[in-house]
Structures are given as C-alpha cells and as structure tokens.
Amino acid sequence: MDERLKGLKKAMDQHTFQNVQFKDAHRQQIKQQITLDEDITQIILALLTNEKTGSQITQLLHVKGTKSIVNNEGVVYTILHTEEQLGNLESYWSSDGEKYYLLTAKGKKSLQKKNAFSSRQFFQGVTQFENE
C-alpha cells in the first residue's frame, strides 16, 4: 500500500473510527442484506431468459411476493445496471422508448454455475401472469 494511504488509514483508525463498533446484530444484518441482494440478482437473471423491461421484472417480483423490493423498486434497476456492466445482460431501447433486458451467453453460464434457485420452483404460477 502506498505510504500516503497507510498514513491516512492510521489517522482514520486513530480519530475517525476510534469509537465505531459493530455489534453482532449489525454484522448479522449486513450479512443478511448481502445474501438478499445475491438472491434477488439470481432471481432477476432467471427471469431474463426471455427479454423483459425493468417494469415487467418488478411486476413479476411483486406478484411472487418478493418483499425486499416493496417500496424499494430501484434496487431492481441497480441490479440490472450492474449485471449489464458485468456482461451478464444486454439491453436495447425499443421504438416505444422502453428498455429491454436479455441474458447474454455469459449471464446464462453464470446463472447455471451459481444455480442458486430453481426457476421452476420460484416462478411456479408466475408464467400464468406473464401470459395474461
């Protein structure tokens, strides 16, 4: 680490973070949030085997009862943007001004590799909603 950064870190530890302490409850809450974000990402990737807009994805998550996005729909767009930057998704703007997202080959590999969720289990009943 650069000497200037070591000095800055030492000063921050001595002054800024001197009285900051994380209790076990805080640590647990942070771990749960990280796990939740990873789960939502896998769900969104599984939804994107067919192209969809962000609003369609949000609706599907609401229908399925994903409570973590209630009053926090922006997290869906943050995940979409992040996954697009990672190369797991591609997007395009339609003539009607809506942005569509689709899983790339890299995203499909990532989804299969992590295989955190069975899309059949999670989305049971959602396909009926999509077809309406």
Secondary structure, 3 states (H helix, E strand, C coil): CCHHHHHHHHHHHHHHCCCCCCCHHHHHHHHHHHHHHHHHHHHHHHHCCCCEEHHHHHHHHHHHCCHHHCCCCHHHHHHHHHHHHCCCEEEEECCCCCEEEEECHHHHHHHHHHCCCCHHHHCCCHHHHHHC
